Amino acid sequence: MESENKEKIIQSFYNPEMEFEIKNDLYKQLEQTESSTEEQIVTAPLFEKICETIAENEKQQKRKKMIRLMTFVGSRAAIFILGMLISVVALQPYFSKKTNESEIRIIADNKSISQTILPDGSTVFLNANSELTYKLNSSDKREVFLKGEGWFKVTKMPEKPFIVHAGQYKVAVHGTVFNVKAYPQNKEVITTLQEGSIEILPESDISAIKPTLMIPGQQFTFNKEKKQSSLTTVQADLASVWKEAEVRFENKNFRDLLKILESKYNVQFEVNDPSLFKYHYDGSIRNENIIQVLNLIKETLPIKYQLVSGNVIMIEKQP
């Protein structure tokens, strides 16, 4: 490439008009992507490359040295790299980088569900008000830290277990599908296994939890207030209905209906009349909030509800 062309490419990075034009185009593309789906998707391998590029740039600025650019094959390659950097700004509500350059935090806000592909190829769905933290450059182990609720489909690597830290305990995995509900404000931490096998292990300061091996269809629950744990058999797929854009009910038993709503909306129901469990319900939900859903159910079933405290809802039989 001729020197004159190289100089033009370098100067384009310092041209505010060109930067504004490129940024405009990228924002338009991102807006189109966001409007096409309700879920925000963050692909970790791509952001690993972006973060490494940003980190290197920051180091050079601290040393107050002039940024030196690689020789690019054509101006399109140069603009593509700049575009990648600018796109990080647009995605900050869903993806943020800590001061430690090797640590990544993925956040789902209170109105969205986030799908993430980790560097090892594992897939994670984060429920609303949840966050997942992991380290990029950890070659000897696979560890993530969860606050909130996440559904995991883990890539099999027998020589390198996958660990989910969920506050009071951790989940050790080799390759499986499971759901972990670990909101800090909730009384319970719940893990439900759908496929494969996992092991529940206590964190170092929690002696009330004993190592527990789980098989598909089992649910492990730890009550943080009572310091008690339990292992039960459940309909495992109900634990992860929250990640579906639309949930349909066909002659659904009222007890199972409430379990689905608890999973989707992070609430807890208390039913004072067991006779309500004989009823069944048909319908579907998409973007409705929990109050709207309960009002819809009231039109069909003889119930009334009352918000007790926090995320607890009392269900009573309508006389």
PyMOL commands that set and color helices and strands:
alter all, ss='L'
color gray80, all
select helices_A, chain A and resi 3-12+16-35+44-62+75-90+236-243+254-265+274-278+290-298
alter helices_A, ss='H'
color red, helices_A
select strands_A, chain A and resi 39-43+95-97+103-108+113-117+123-126+130-135+142-153+162-165+169-173+177-182+188-195+198-202+212-214+218-223+228-233+247-253+268-271+280-285+303-309+312-317
alter strands_A, ss='S'
color yellow, strands_A
deselect
rebuild
show_as cartoon
